[in-house]
């Protein structure tokens, strides 16, 4: 039976984080300096600041990831959502986003933001499914991100 579990980051999964993220970035956009910073130093850039990195483990294999980066006491950024191509279409991305929303709510956050690109229509559709709405970009964190979305929680 297919078994999916969402687990928290451990250092042993650092190579999975990089592999999944590079696979996605290289296919759809490009690897930017901010991506490199996050992927090479996840403890410093995400975890030590109060954020989280989750993995989707399907039948014992790491097949997806997402980061929830703490911005301030009220806000998180959803980032680095990736599901390896062979496992797409199984609602794994949806479960990763659900975990992020649940975690942010439990932490008392008021909103989650994300940055994306208009070419990623499937991702945008998924974000809208959860209630994310386009909002003006007040920060240009990623060079290729031309859309900022926000979910009030």
C-alpha positions as YAML, in Angstrom:
chain: A
units: angstrom
residues:
- id: 1
  name: UNK
  ca: [0.00, 0.00, 0.00]
- id: 2
  name: UNK
  ca: [1.20, 3.50, -0.83]
- id: 3
  name: UNK
  ca: [2.11, 5.35, 2.33]
- id: 4
  name: UNK
  ca: [2.80, 9.10, 2.47]
- id: 5
  name: UNK
  ca: [4.09, 10.84, 5.54]
- id: 6
  name: UNK
  ca: [5.19, 14.43, 6.04]
- id: 7
  name: UNK
  ca: [8.37, 14.66, 8.11]
- id: 8
  name: UNK
  ca: [10.55, 17.48, 9.44]
- id: 9
  name: UNK
  ca: [14.03, 18.31, 8.19]
- id: 10
  name: UNK
  ca: [17.02, 16.49, 9.58]
- id: 11
  name: UNK
  ca: [20.60, 17.04, 8.38]
- id: 12
  name: UNK
  ca: [20.57, 13.61, 6.73]
- id: 13
  name: UNK
  ca: [18.01, 15.01, 4.24]
- id: 14
  name: UNK
  ca: [20.09, 18.01, 3.11]
- id: 15
  name: UNK
  ca: [21.03, 16.29, -0.15]
- id: 16
  name: UNK
  ca: [17.34, 15.50, -0.78]
- id: 17
  name: UNK
  ca: [16.47, 19.16, -0.27]
- id: 18
  name: UNK
  ca: [19.06, 20.23, -2.82]
- id: 19
  name: UNK
  ca: [18.25, 17.47, -5.32]
- id: 20
  name: UNK
  ca: [14.50, 18.13, -5.31]
- id: 21
  name: UNK
  ca: [14.92, 21.90, -5.43]
- id: 22
  name: UNK
  ca: [17.49, 21.90, -8.23]
- id: 23
  name: UNK
  ca: [15.38, 19.47, -10.27]
- id: 24
  name: UNK
  ca: [12.43, 21.86, -10.05]
- id: 25
  name: UNK
  ca: [14.36, 25.12, -10.45]
- id: 26
  name: UNK
  ca: [16.39, 23.96, -13.44]
- id: 27
  name: UNK
  ca: [13.28, 22.67, -15.22]
- id: 28
  name: UNK
  ca: [11.03, 25.71, -14.74]
- id: 29
  name: UNK
  ca: [13.10, 28.80, -13.95]
- id: 30
  name: UNK
  ca: [16.76, 29.13, -12.94]
- id: 31
  name: UNK
  ca: [18.85, 28.78, -9.81]
- id: 32
  name: UNK
  ca: [19.28, 32.23, -8.28]
- id: 33
  name: UNK
  ca: [21.72, 33.41, -5.59]
- id: 34
  name: UNK
  ca: [18.94, 33.41, -2.96]
- id: 35
  name: UNK
  ca: [18.11, 29.80, -3.86]
- id: 36
  name: UNK
  ca: [21.77, 28.82, -3.44]
- id: 37
  name: UNK
  ca: [21.91, 30.58, -0.08]
- id: 38
  name: UNK
  ca: [18.86, 28.72, 1.25]
- id: 39
  name: UNK
  ca: [19.78, 25.32, -0.18]
- id: 40
  name: UNK
  ca: [23.41, 25.40, 0.95]
- id: 41
  name: UNK
  ca: [22.66, 26.67, 4.47]
- id: 42
  name: UNK
  ca: [19.15, 25.49, 5.45]
- id: 43
  name: UNK
  ca: [19.89, 25.53, 9.18]
- id: 44
  name: UNK
  ca: [21.00, 29.18, 9.11]
- id: 45
  name: UNK
  ca: [18.53, 30.50, 6.55]
- id: 46
  name: UNK
  ca: [15.36, 28.66, 7.57]
- id: 47
  name: UNK
  ca: [15.51, 26.65, 10.77]
- id: 48
  name: UNK
  ca: [17.48, 28.87, 13.16]
- id: 49
  name: UNK
  ca: [15.13, 31.77, 12.41]
- id: 50
  name: UNK
  ca: [12.09, 29.78, 13.52]
- id: 51
  name: UNK
  ca: [11.16, 28.27, 10.17]
- id: 52
  name: UNK
  ca: [10.55, 24.70, 9.06]
- id: 53
  name: UNK
  ca: [11.48, 22.41, 6.22]
- id: 54
  name: UNK
  ca: [9.16, 19.50, 5.50]
- id: 55
  name: UNK
  ca: [9.59, 16.45, 3.32]
- id: 56
  name: UNK
  ca: [7.09, 14.13, 1.73]
- id: 57
  name: UNK
  ca: [8.19, 10.55, 2.27]
- id: 58
  name: UNK
  ca: [6.35, 8.11, 0.00]
- id: 59
  name: UNK
  ca: [6.89, 4.41, 0.67]
- id: 60
  name: UNK
  ca: [10.16, 5.27, 2.41]
- id: 61
  name: UNK
  ca: [11.50, 7.55, -0.37]
- id: 62
  name: UNK
  ca: [11.82, 11.34, -0.11]
- id: 63
  name: UNK
  ca: [9.79, 12.66, -3.07]
- id: 64
  name: UNK
  ca: [8.86, 16.24, -2.14]
- id: 65
  name: UNK
  ca: [9.81, 19.20, -0.01]
- id: 66
  name: UNK
  ca: [8.67, 22.65, 1.08]
- id: 67
  name: UNK
  ca: [10.12, 25.36, 3.31]
- id: 68
  name: UNK
  ca: [8.27, 27.66, 5.67]
- id: 69
  name: UNK
  ca: [10.56, 30.62, 6.32]
- id: 70
  name: UNK
  ca: [9.71, 32.84, 9.27]
- id: 71
  name: UNK
  ca: [9.67, 36.51, 8.30]
- id: 72
  name: UNK
  ca: [8.48, 37.99, 11.59]
- id: 73
  name: UNK
  ca: [6.10, 37.16, 14.45]
- id: 74
  name: UNK
  ca: [3.05, 37.32, 12.18]
- id: 75
  name: UNK
  ca: [4.36, 36.13, 8.82]
- id: 76
  name: UNK
  ca: [5.95, 33.21, 7.04]
- id: 77
  name: UNK
  ca: [7.10, 32.67, 3.48]
- id: 78
  name: UNK
  ca: [6.19, 29.43, 1.75]
- id: 79
  name: UNK
  ca: [9.20, 28.54, -0.43]
- id: 80
  name: UNK
  ca: [11.00, 25.76, -2.27]
- id: 81
  name: UNK
  ca: [7.90, 23.65, -2.93]
- id: 82
  name: UNK
  ca: [8.99, 20.74, -5.12]
- id: 83
  name: UNK
  ca: [7.73, 17.25, -5.89]
- id: 84
  name: UNK
  ca: [9.88, 15.01, -8.06]
- id: 85
  name: UNK
  ca: [8.32, 14.49, -11.48]
- id: 86
  name: UNK
  ca: [7.61, 10.77, -11.10]
- id: 87
  name: UNK
  ca: [5.39, 11.49, -8.07]
- id: 88
  name: UNK
  ca: [3.51, 14.54, -9.34]
- id: 89
  name: UNK
  ca: [-0.26, 14.24, -9.67]
- id: 90
  name: UNK
  ca: [-0.67, 12.40, -6.35]
- id: 91
  name: UNK
  ca: [-1.63, 15.50, -4.32]
- id: 92
  name: UNK
  ca: [1.70, 15.48, -2.51]
- id: 93
  name: UNK
  ca: [2.22, 19.22, -3.04]
- id: 94
  name: UNK
  ca: [-1.22, 19.81, -1.57]
- id: 95
  name: UNK
  ca: [-0.32, 17.88, 1.57]
- id: 96
  name: UNK
  ca: [2.94, 19.77, 1.94]
- id: 97
  name: UNK
  ca: [1.11, 23.11, 1.71]
- id: 98
  name: UNK
  ca: [-1.51, 21.91, 4.22]
- id: 99
  name: UNK
  ca: [1.30, 21.09, 6.66]
- id: 100
  name: UNK
  ca: [2.74, 24.59, 6.23]
- id: 101
  name: UNK
  ca: [-0.61, 26.28, 6.81]
- id: 102
  name: UNK
  ca: [-1.29, 24.15, 9.88]
- id: 103
  name: UNK
  ca: [2.19, 24.87, 11.28]
- id: 104
  name: UNK
  ca: [1.89, 28.63, 10.68]
- id: 105
  name: UNK
  ca: [-1.55, 28.70, 12.34]
- id: 106
  name: UNK
  ca: [-0.23, 26.82, 15.37]
- id: 107
  name: UNK
  ca: [2.59, 29.37, 15.64]
- id: 108
  name: UNK
  ca: [0.05, 32.21, 15.71]
- id: 109
  name: UNK
  ca: [0.92, 33.62, 12.30]
- id: 110
  name: UNK
  ca: [-1.52, 35.93, 10.56]
- id: 111
  name: UNK
  ca: [-0.32, 35.39, 6.99]
- id: 112
  name: UNK
  ca: [1.79, 33.34, 4.63]
- id: 113
  name: UNK
  ca: [3.31, 34.86, 1.52]
- id: 114
  name: UNK
  ca: [5.02, 33.30, -1.46]
- id: 115
  name: UNK
  ca: [6.79, 34.39, -4.59]
- id: 116
  name: UNK
  ca: [6.24, 32.63, -7.92]
- id: 117
  name: UNK
  ca: [6.39, 33.10, -11.67]
- id: 118
  name: UNK
  ca: [3.44, 33.36, -14.06]
- id: 119
  name: UNK
  ca: [4.69, 30.39, -16.11]
- id: 120
  name: UNK
  ca: [4.00, 28.06, -13.17]
- id: 121
  name: UNK
  ca: [0.26, 27.81, -13.81]
- id: 122
  name: UNK
  ca: [-0.23, 24.48, -11.99]
- id: 123
  name: UNK
  ca: [1.43, 25.87, -8.87]
- id: 124
  name: UNK
  ca: [-0.58, 29.10, -9.04]
- id: 125
  name: UNK
  ca: [-3.78, 27.07, -9.37]
- id: 126
  name: UNK
  ca: [-2.78, 25.07, -6.28]
- id: 127
  name: UNK
  ca: [-2.02, 28.21, -4.29]
- id: 128
  name: UNK
  ca: [-5.38, 29.71, -5.26]
- id: 129
  name: UNK
  ca: [-7.07, 26.47, -4.17]
- id: 130
  name: UNK
  ca: [-5.79, 27.21, -0.65]
- id: 131
  name: UNK
  ca: [-6.96, 30.82, -0.80]
- id: 132
  name: UNK
  ca: [-3.73, 32.59, -1.70]
- id: 133
  name: UNK
  ca: [-4.39, 35.84, -3.53]
- id: 134
  name: UNK
  ca: [-2.10, 37.94, -5.69]
- id: 135
  name: UNK
  ca: [-0.77, 41.00, -3.93]
- id: 136
  name: UNK
  ca: [1.68, 43.76, -4.97]
- id: 137
  name: UNK
  ca: [5.32, 42.77, -4.53]
- id: 138
  name: UNK
  ca: [6.83, 45.03, -1.91]
- id: 139
  name: UNK
  ca: [10.14, 43.12, -1.89]
- id: 140
  name: UNK
  ca: [11.99, 41.66, -4.86]
- id: 141
  name: UNK
  ca: [13.44, 38.59, -3.13]
- id: 142
  name: UNK
  ca: [13.82, 36.43, -6.25]
- id: 143
  name: UNK
  ca: [14.87, 37.82, -9.62]
- id: 144
  name: UNK
  ca: [12.43, 35.73, -11.70]
- id: 145
  name: UNK
  ca: [9.46, 35.98, -9.33]
- id: 146
  name: UNK
  ca: [6.89, 38.20, -10.98]
- id: 147
  name: UNK
  ca: [3.97, 37.30, -8.69]
- id: 148
  name: UNK
  ca: [3.62, 37.60, -4.94]
- id: 149
  name: UNK
  ca: [0.71, 35.86, -3.26]
- id: 150
  name: UNK
  ca: [-0.64, 36.06, 0.29]
- id: 151
  name: UNK
  ca: [-2.86, 33.91, 2.45]
- id: 152
  name: UNK
  ca: [-4.40, 35.51, 5.52]
- id: 153
  name: UNK
  ca: [-4.86, 32.94, 8.26]
...
